[in-house]
Amino acid sequence: MTIEQIAIRLADYCRKEQFTQALEALYADNAVSIEPFEFPGFEKETKGLNAMLEKDKKFSALVESRHGTTVSEPLIAGNSFCFVLMMDMKMKGRNREKLTELCVYTVANEKIVSEQFFM
């Protein structure tokens, strides 16, 4: 798969809120995820696909309701791509909010090896 194909597939998974499926289909076993900051119950950096799947499960358990996700068209440069992701959601114990982040990915050997989020 080319980087363009990976970027398009990931954006499509995200638009459908199929985050677990995206991890399983597109990420390398040794992938790394870097958050903009550390928050309670979550590390700033998560290493390895299994740990990332666990983080996804923990995050999903905190979501009370989802009201839509939008994703910009991916921008590609070399072995990296990015897009803007906006999630309209209500987290347990919080008001409904729209979270917007820039998501940056690096690809090697036809798999995503790193993701980093900026808010």
C-alpha positions in Angstrom: 0.0 0.0 0.0 1.3 3.5 -0.8 1.4 6.3 1.7 -1.5 7.9 -0.1 -3.6 4.8 0.2 -2.8 4.5 3.9 -3.7 8.2 4.5 -7.0 7.8 2.7 -7.9 4.6 4.5 -7.1 6.1 7.9 -9.1 9.2 7.2 -12.0 7.0 6.2 -11.8 4.9 9.3 -11.7 8.1 11.4 -14.7 9.6 9.6 -16.6 6.4 10.5 -15.3 6.5 14.1 -13.7 3.1 13.5 -10.6 3.9 15.5 -10.0 0.3 16.8 -10.3 -1.1 13.3 -7.8 1.5 12.0 -5.3 0.5 14.6 -5.7 -3.2 13.8 -5.5 -2.7 10.0 -2.9 0.1 9.5 -0.5 0.2 12.4 2.8 -1.6 12.9 3.3 -3.7 16.0 6.0 -1.3 17.3 4.0 1.9 16.6 4.2 4.8 19.0 1.5 7.3 19.9 2.4 10.8 21.3 -0.3 13.0 23.0 0.0 16.8 23.3 0.1 16.4 27.1 -0.3 13.8 29.8 -3.7 13.5 31.5 -5.0 11.4 34.3 -5.0 7.7 33.5 -3.1 8.1 30.2 0.6 8.4 29.4 2.0 11.1 27.1 3.7 8.4 25.0 2.3 4.9 24.3 4.6 2.3 22.7 3.4 -0.7 20.9 0.2 -1.7 19.1 -1.2 -3.7 22.1 -0.7 -0.7 24.4 -2.3 1.6 21.8 -5.3 -0.7 21.5 -5.6 -0.7 25.3 -5.4 3.1 25.3 -8.2 3.2 22.7 -10.4 1.0 24.8 -9.8 3.2 27.9 -10.6 6.4 26.0 -13.8 4.9 24.5 -15.0 3.9 28.0 -14.8 7.6 28.9 -17.0 8.7 26.0 -20.7 9.1 26.9 -21.9 10.0 23.4 -20.5 10.9 20.0 -22.2 13.5 17.7 -19.9 13.3 14.7 -16.4 13.3 13.5 -14.9 15.2 10.6 -11.5 14.7 9.0 -9.8 17.0 6.5 -8.2 15.7 3.4 -4.8 14.3 4.2 -1.6 16.3 3.3 1.3 14.0 2.3 5.0 14.8 2.4 7.6 12.0 1.9 6.8 9.2 4.4 4.5 11.4 6.6 1.0 12.7 6.3 -1.4 14.8 8.5 -5.0 15.8 8.7 -7.2 17.8 11.0 -9.6 15.8 13.0 -12.6 17.3 14.9 -14.7 15.2 17.2 -18.0 16.4 18.6 -18.6 14.4 21.8 -19.7 14.3 25.4 -17.2 12.8 27.8 -18.6 11.3 31.1 -19.0 14.0 33.7 -18.3 16.8 31.3 -20.3 19.0 28.9 -20.5 18.3 25.2 -17.5 19.7 23.4 -15.8 19.8 20.0 -12.2 18.7 20.2 -10.0 19.6 17.2 -6.5 18.3 16.7 -3.8 18.1 14.1 -2.9 14.4 13.6 0.6 13.7 12.2 1.6 10.2 11.1 4.8 8.5 9.9 4.8 5.4 7.7 7.4 2.7 7.2 7.1 -0.7 5.4 3.5 0.1 4.5 2.4 0.5 8.2 1.9 3.5 10.4 4.8 3.6 12.9 4.0 6.8 14.7 1.2 9.2 15.4 1.4 12.5 17.2 -1.4 14.8 18.1 -1.4 18.6 18.4 -4.2 20.7 20.0 
